Amino acid sequence: MRKYAIVLLLAGTSACSVIDSAIGGASDQAGRNIGASMVGNAGAPTGGARTASYGGGNNMSMASMNPAFLNMYMGFIFTYAFSSGGYDVTQVPYKPGQYTRWTGKGNNGKAIGIERAHLFDDAQGRQWWKVKFTDDESRTTVLEGLLDPAQKKFVRMRAKFPDDKEGNEMPMDDSSYYNPPQHLSKESVEGATKGVESVSVPAGSFHAKHVVFSNVGGTSEWWLTEKVPGGTVKQLMKNPKSDEDRWEMELSAYGSDAKSELGSK
């Protein structure tokens, strides 16, 4: 997973973004780039209390991070987990209890992993979601957020950063909005469908629709099926002029018995 690919992915519309709307567009993009450096830096330190690398190799402790930047960092991970090139192409919702796990390549060819799960709905119909991100140094962050779909914002967040022994409640202000991906029309997806292909990923083999859209400097591709939560079994973003500018994730597992790891209830 190269930093360029991450920033390119986030340059479109994001999927789940826990970012203070009062920060403004310029700071919002800067925060996303900081998040990209944090998660994508293969040289990130392995010691210290919740330490992240950003902006040219400087180190920042998450324990002392400005709340706005901490929200940006958490928002980046949610964005990275739920973004589908910034588009909603599948229209297959996760039901409560359903999860998917994904694998890809980080810097130096090392593996990264993402799990996303719709844990459960509360009595008011709000949704608890989990995102679990393992970077290319095998450092894992777990976030569990309570999304209020009616107000389109997160109202609670629990987090366990790589050096934490347990999950902790995180402060969420009243402007932590959820920005959904662009909803593409059925006709648009049909127009971009190249056909049905047999595709094999770690989770199994599927007959999937191959959908291809072009973007600035490359293409975004999906392999879609209605048999898995979320509807996607593989995603590929690439620049045909450079083998290095490539971002690929494959479905490694899915199921319907997702559970909270942080005591969310």
RAGI-V62613 format. One record per residue. N is the residue number from 1. PSI is psi as a letter, one per 30 degrees, with the letter a starting at -180 (NA if undefined). D_LAST is the distance of its C-alpha to the last C-alpha in Angstrom with 2 decimals. Layout:
# RAGI-V62613
n={N	N}
psi={PSI	PSI}
d_last={D_LAST	D_LAST}
This chain:
# RAGI-V62613
n={1	2	3	4	5	6	7	8	9	10	11	12	13	14	15	16	17	18	19	20	21	22	23	24	25	26	27	28	29	30	31	32	33	34	35	36	37	38	39	40	41	42	43	44	45	46	47	48	49	50	51	52	53	54	55	56	57	58	59	60	61	62	63	64	65	66	67	68	69	70	71	72	73	74	75	76	77	78	79	80	81	82	83	84	85	86	87	88	89	90	91	92	93	94	95	96	97	98	99	100	101	102	103	104	105	106	107	108	109	110	111	112	113	114	115	116	117	118	119	120	121	122	123	124	125	126	127	128	129	130	131	132	133	134	135	136	137	138	139	140	141	142	143	144	145	146	147	148	149	150	151	152	153	154	155	156	157	158	159	160	161	162	163	164	165	166	167	168	169	170	171	172	173	174	175	176	177	178	179	180	181	182	183	184	185	186	187	188	189	190	191	192	193	194	195	196	197	198	199	200	201	202	203	204	205	206	207	208	209	210	211	212	213	214	215	216	217	218	219	220	221	222	223	224	225	226	227	228	229	230	231	232	233	234	235	236	237	238	239	240	241	242	243	244	245	246	247	248	249	250	251	252	253	254	255	256	257	258	259	260	261	262	263	264	265}
psi={j	k	e	e	e	e	e	e	e	f	f	a	k	l	d	j	j	i	k	j	f	f	e	l	e	e	e	e	e	e	e	e	e	e	e	e	e	e	e	g	j	f	g	k	l	f	l	l	j	i	k	l	k	l	h	g	g	l	k	k	k	f	f	g	k	k	e	e	e	e	e	e	e	e	e	e	e	e	e	e	e	f	k	i	g	g	k	j	f	e	h	j	l	k	l	k	f	k	l	k	k	k	l	a	k	a	k	g	g	l	k	l	k	k	k	k	k	j	e	l	k	a	f	g	g	l	k	k	k	k	k	j	k	j	a	g	g	g	k	k	k	k	k	j	k	j	k	j	e	e	f	h	l	k	f	l	k	k	k	j	l	e	g	k	f	l	k	l	k	k	k	k	a	g	g	i	l	k	j	l	l	k	j	k	l	e	e	e	e	e	f	f	k	f	a	k	l	k	k	k	l	f	f	a	k	k	j	k	k	j	k	k	k	l	a	j	g	a	l	k	k	k	j	k	l	g	f	l	k	f	f	k	f	k	k	k	k	l	j	f	f	k	f	f	i	k	k	k	k	k	k	f	l	l	a	g	h	k	k	k	f	g	g	k	NA}
d_last={33.37	35.80	34.93	37.20	35.28	31.94	33.50	35.24	32.01	30.47	33.72	32.98	30.10	26.66	23.66	20.45	21.67	19.78	23.13	24.37	26.73	29.10	30.13	32.44	33.57	35.51	32.88	30.25	32.42	33.19	29.53	29.09	32.15	30.85	27.67	29.97	32.02	29.11	27.71	31.09	33.27	34.53	36.04	32.91	33.10	31.35	31.37	30.07	26.77	24.89	28.20	28.84	32.18	33.21	36.32	39.11	37.64	36.65	33.70	30.85	28.26	24.78	24.27	27.11	26.67	27.12	23.79	25.28	26.15	22.83	21.23	24.03	23.34	19.67	20.95	23.61	21.36	19.37	22.83	24.32	21.72	21.83	25.37	27.87	30.88	29.52	30.02	28.25	30.73	28.88	27.08	25.11	21.44	18.52	16.97	13.31	13.28	16.38	17.24	20.51	22.02	25.06	27.93	30.59	33.14	32.94	35.88	38.57	37.39	34.39	31.34	28.13	24.93	22.05	19.02	17.10	14.43	12.77	9.56	8.67	9.33	7.90	10.61	12.61	13.01	11.44	10.59	8.30	11.18	12.14	15.67	17.42	20.96	23.71	26.88	30.46	30.43	27.55	25.29	21.65	19.12	15.46	13.68	10.28	10.65	9.51	12.82	14.52	17.30	19.38	19.85	19.77	17.85	14.76	13.25	10.86	11.47	10.72	13.81	15.75	19.41	22.15	23.25	20.00	19.30	15.54	12.91	13.26	12.12	14.78	16.72	16.68	19.64	20.21	22.11	19.78	20.81	20.19	23.61	23.84	26.64	29.92	30.03	33.22	35.34	36.03	39.65	38.87	36.95	39.74	42.34	40.78	40.45	43.06	42.68	40.77	40.76	39.80	37.42	36.22	33.13	31.40	29.18	32.39	35.14	34.74	37.09	35.73	37.00	38.19	37.61	39.35	39.34	41.44	40.36	42.18	43.84	42.29	40.26	36.68	36.33	33.78	34.00	32.11	31.26	29.21	28.37	25.41	22.18	23.29	26.87	28.18	29.50	31.43	31.95	34.97	36.19	39.65	42.75	45.80	47.92	45.90	44.36	42.30	40.48	38.27	34.50	33.36	30.14	30.03	27.40	27.02	24.42	22.17	20.25	17.67	15.47	13.25	10.50	8.27	10.71	9.16	6.30	3.79	0.00}
